[in-house]
Amino acid sequence: MSVTRTGSFRRTYDHFEPEVDNDPHAQRRTRGLLEQIDYAAYAANKELIGQALGQGDIRKFQRLAVAAAQARAVWVAQALAASASGGKLSSADLAQLTHLRATFEELTEAYEAMRRMVERGYLVMPAPPAG
């Protein structure tokens, strides 16, 4: 029996970790180098994401959230319609249901990615109104 799991996941990275160097100067140099590497990635993300998406705003999040919710509703409605026939799906029906699920998952992943962009400072959001 095959299992298809849906949902988000974060990729973890397997960085090489050398033997522990007890020399504090070498450790500081390595930390400094890694900070430079991380900053280079941060700066590239901030610049390129800013160019591609412009400034973030709540309406962009809302549009993406509504699109994902709509895609979920259509996918589940189609699945419910299939269940009315006892779950007997033609290959075309199954392909359509798979497409609808993939659409929902892609929109959800895009929403989560945009949220992470804000968390990491890649996408600048305006300050919330005072009050």
N, C-alpha and C positions, 0 to 999 in steps of 0.2 A: 504494500500500500504506500503510495507516495503522499507526501505532506507538503503543502505549500503554505508557507508562513508569510503573512503580510505585516507591514509595519516598518517603522524607522529603525535605523541602527546607526551608530557612529562608528566610523572606521578608527581602529587603533593602529598606531604605527609602531613598528618594531625597529627602534633605533639601536644601532650598535653601541654596546657599553663596554669600553675597554677595562682592563684590570684597574683596580683602584690605585691611584697614584697618591701617595701620602704627602707629596711635596705640595705645601699650601700655595706656593707661587705658581706651580703648574696648574693646580686646580682653579685658581683665579683667572689665569690666562684662558683656560678652557671655557670657564663660565662666561668670560667676556666675549670670546669668539662665538659661543652659542647665542648670546644675547644679540650680537651683530647679525647673525644668521636669522634669528627670529624677527628682528626688526626689519630686515630686508624683505622678508615674506609679508610682514604686516604692511609695510609701505607700498609694496606692489599690489596687495589686495585692496588697500584703501584707495589707491589711485585708479586702478582698473575698474573696481566695482563702482566707484563714484562716477567714472566716465560712462559706464554702461547703464547705471540705474538712476543717476542724479541723486538729489537729496531724498532721503527716506521721508515718508509721511504716512500717517495712520490710514489714509484712504487706500494706499497701495496694499497695505496689510489686509484691510477690509475686503478689497476686491479679490485678493488671492484666497482669503478665508472663505468668502462666499462661493468662489469657483470650486474650491475643494469640497465644500459642503454640498453643493449642487451635484458634483460628480459622484460623491458618496451616495446621495439620494437616488440618482439615476441607476447606479450600479446595483444597489440593494433592491430597488423596485424591479429591475430586470430579473434579479435572482428570485424574488418572490413570485414573479410571473412564471418563471421556469418551474418553481415548486408546485404551481397549480396544475401542471401537467405531470406531476409525479417525479419531477426532476429529470425527465427524459429530454435531453438536449441533442439537437443535431450538431454537427461539427460547426456549422455556421453560427448557431446559437451560442455554443461554447466559445467560439472565437470572439463574438460580440461581448459576451460576459467578461472574458479575459481582457479585452480592450478597455472596457469600462473600469475594471479594477485597476488596470495599469494607469489609466488616466487619473483616477482618484489618488493613487499612490504617488505619481509624479507631481501632482499639484500640492499634495501634503508635504513631500520632500522639499519642494521649492519654498513653501511657506517656512518650514523649519530652517532651511538654509538662509533665508532672508533674516529670520530671527537671530540666528547665530552671527550674521554679519553685523547686526546692531550690537549684540553682546560683546563682540570682539573689537568694535569700534571701526569696522570697515565701512559701514553705512551710517552716515551722519543723519541724525534725527533732530528736528527742531525741538527747542526746550518746550516743555508743557506750559500752558498758560498759568500764570501765578494766580493763586486764589484759593 
